[in-house]
Amino acid sequence: VSVAEYRRTSPTDWFVQFEMSRFGISAVIHDHWTCRLAENVCSWVLDPAVASDLSVNDGWMMVNPSGSATYLAFHAELVIKQWAPGWARRWLAVDAAQNNLSRIRERAEKYLSRSRG
């Protein structure tokens, strides 16, 4: 999975390209992300100005700090434009999402360990 920001309109509003590939099947997705920092929520939709391999990619992510732990809630809905075998759809819908969440966790843990000294 690769991620690249291709436009930003404010510190909490940006456009991101995701490229994923596995077993010869790949997908390119262009999302518009918006964050509401006071609510600890980021949401996204497909960027209608740029072509993507999905016809729907809507979702949100919420971070909820609680004592010494932090909880992450994640919801996404996606629809692939073209036919793909069931295992490929599961990979995109489940495995890729879990991989992204794992990377978010790793980044957060690195950030916290640096900030603690």
C-alpha positions in Angstrom: 0.0 0.0 0.0 1.3 3.4 -0.8 -0.2 6.7 0.3 0.5 10.2 -1.3 -1.1 13.5 -0.5 -1.9 15.3 -3.8 -3.7 18.5 -2.5 -4.4 20.2 0.8 -6.9 23.0 1.2 -6.4 23.5 5.0 -4.7 21.8 7.9 -7.8 19.6 8.3 -8.9 19.1 4.7 -6.7 17.2 2.3 -6.8 14.8 -0.7 -5.0 11.5 -0.6 -4.2 8.8 -3.2 -4.0 5.2 -2.1 -2.4 2.5 -4.3 -2.9 -1.1 -3.3 -1.8 -4.2 -5.1 -1.8 -7.9 -4.3 -1.6 -11.0 -6.5 -1.7 -9.0 -9.7 -4.9 -7.1 -8.7 -4.5 -3.4 -7.9 -6.6 -0.5 -7.0 -6.0 3.2 -7.0 -8.3 5.3 -4.8 -8.5 9.1 -4.5 -10.1 10.3 -1.3 -11.0 13.7 0.2 -10.4 13.6 3.9 -11.8 16.1 6.4 -11.0 16.1 10.1 -12.9 17.7 13.0 -10.2 17.9 15.6 -12.5 19.0 18.4 -14.5 15.8 17.9 -11.5 13.6 17.3 -13.1 12.5 14.0 -11.8 12.2 10.4 -14.1 11.3 7.5 -13.5 10.7 3.8 -15.3 10.3 0.5 -14.1 9.7 -3.0 -12.7 12.8 -4.7 -15.1 13.2 -7.6 -12.5 15.2 -9.6 -10.1 12.3 -9.9 -10.7 8.8 -11.3 -10.6 5.9 -8.8 -11.1 2.1 -9.0 -14.0 2.4 -6.6 -17.4 3.8 -7.2 -18.0 4.3 -3.4 -15.5 4.9 -0.6 -17.0 6.6 2.3 -16.0 6.3 5.9 -14.9 7.8 9.2 -12.4 7.2 11.9 -12.7 8.4 15.5 -10.0 8.4 18.2 -11.1 8.3 21.8 -8.5 8.7 24.5 -9.4 7.0 27.8 -7.0 7.1 30.6 -3.8 5.3 29.5 -5.5 3.7 26.5 -6.8 5.1 23.2 -9.7 3.5 21.3 -10.0 3.8 17.5 -13.4 3.4 15.9 -13.4 2.8 12.1 -16.2 2.5 9.6 -15.9 2.3 5.8 -18.2 1.5 2.9 -16.6 0.7 -0.5 -17.8 -0.5 -3.8 -15.4 -1.7 -6.5 -16.3 -0.5 -10.0 -15.4 -3.6 -11.9 -15.9 -7.3 -11.2 -13.3 -8.9 -9.0 -13.2 -12.4 -7.4 -14.6 -12.7 -3.9 -11.1 -13.1 -2.3 -10.0 -9.9 -4.0 -13.0 -8.0 -2.7 -12.4 -9.4 0.9 -8.7 -8.3 0.6 -9.6 -4.8 -0.3 -12.5 -4.5 2.2 -10.9 -6.3 5.1 -7.2 -7.0 4.8 -6.3 -3.6 3.4 -8.4 -1.8 6.1 -6.8 -3.9 8.8 -3.3 -3.2 7.4 -4.1 0.6 7.3 -5.3 0.4 11.0 -2.1 -1.4 12.0 0.0 1.3 10.3 -2.0 4.0 12.1 -1.3 2.2 15.4 2.4 1.9 14.7 2.6 5.6 13.9 0.7 6.5 17.0 3.0 4.3 19.2 6.1 5.8 17.6 4.8 9.3 18.1 3.9 8.6 21.8 7.3 7.0 22.5 9.1 10.1 21.0 6.9 12.5 22.9 7.6 10.8 26.2 11.3 11.2 25.7 
